[in-house]
Amino acid sequence: MTVNGEQLHQVAAARAGALPGAELSYPFGPEWDVWKVGGKVFLLQTALRGEPLTTVKADPADGQMLCEALPEISPGYHMNKKHWITVRSGPSIDAELVEDLVTDSYLLVVERLPKAKRPVDPTTFGKHDE
């Protein structure tokens, strides 16, 4: 099921809030929701001309593929275009994709934290024994 702009923000924020060690902050003012883990950003949310935007960290190859495949995904707004992508609502965007993108972003940040600061093991988090 596709998500509208407000749902995009709600789904992303709910997923971020459920991740161990995730914290919401407002370092750029009240119009930007900034989610961090270990003091490092993994999710940003704002609205541009009334359109909700969600920006996440992405593996460069994955980010490029998503930008080419889905018109609602573009290089990161006000971020490094190689390592961040911005998601807008639209027919290609559903809640599961948004949750996966937020989780992947979180894990990319966690894996670069010193081991002592990692709230989870990024190599096993979310994987279940079959």
N, C-alpha and C positions, 0 to 999 in steps of 0.2 A: 504494500500500500504506500503510495507516494505521500510525502509530508509537505505541508505548506510552510511558509517562512517561519511563522511562530512555532510550529511543531518542530521544525528543524532545530531551532534554539533549545526547545524543551527537551527533545530527545538527546541532543549532544550534552546538555548540562546534566541531565539525569544520569547519563552514562559516566560522565566525568566525576560526578559526585559519588558514584558507587565504587570508584577505583581507590584502592588503598593509598593513603598518603596524599591524595589530591586536595588542593586548597584553592578556593576562589578568592581572587583579589581584584583591586581596581587601580593599578599603578598608572593608567593612562586616563583616569577620570571615570565618572559614572556611566558613560556611554559605551565603555569596553568592559566585558566580563573576561577576565584572564585567569585561566586555570593553570596551576603549577603543581609539579611534584619535585620534591627535593630542591625547591627554589628555582626550578627551570620551567619555562612555559611549554605547554603541550596543546593548548586550545585557547583560541581567542574568538569572542563573539561580539558583534556590533551590528549596526544597521547603516547602510549607505543609501541616502536619499529614500529612506523608508523601507529598503529591502534588507531583510535579515541576512547576514553573512556569518559563516562559521569557517574558521581557518585552523588547519591542523598541520602538524609536521608529517612528512611522507618520505619514504625512501625515494630518491630521485627517479629511478626507473619506473617505480609504481606511480609516482605523481605524474610523470610525463604520459604514461599510458592512460591514466584516468582523465587527464586534460584532453587528450586526443579522442578518447572514446565517448566522453559524456560532456555535452554542452554546458551543463550546470557547474562543472568543475573547471577552475582556471588556476594559473600560478598564484601563489599567495599574495593577497592584498596587503601592501605595505610590509611585506616580509621578503626574505630571500626566495627568489622564484624557483630555485633549484630544490630547496628542501621543504617548502611549504605550499599547500594548496588551499584554495578558498572554495567553499561549497555554497551554492545557492539552491533554493527549492526549485523543483521542476519534476517533470514526469519520470526522469531517470533516477530520482533520489528517493529512497525509502528508508524507513527507520533502521532496518538491519544494516544497510550500508553506512549510515551515519554512525551507528554504534561501533561498527568495525573500524571505521576511519579514526574515531576518537581513541579506541583501544590501541590501535596500531601506533598512533601518535604518542600516546602515553608510554608504550613499551620502547619506542625509539629513544625517548628521553631517559627512561629508567636505565636502559642498558649503558648509557654514557655516564651515569652517576657513579661515584665511588661505591664499591660493594657495601660499605658500612652504611651508606645513605639510601640504599635501595629498599623500598617497602615490599617488593616482591622480586622473585627471580624471573627476569624477563624471558629466559629460555623455557620455563615451564608454566608461567602464569596463563591460566585459561585453558590449558590442555588437560583433558580428562583421560584417565586410563580406560582403554577399550575393554 
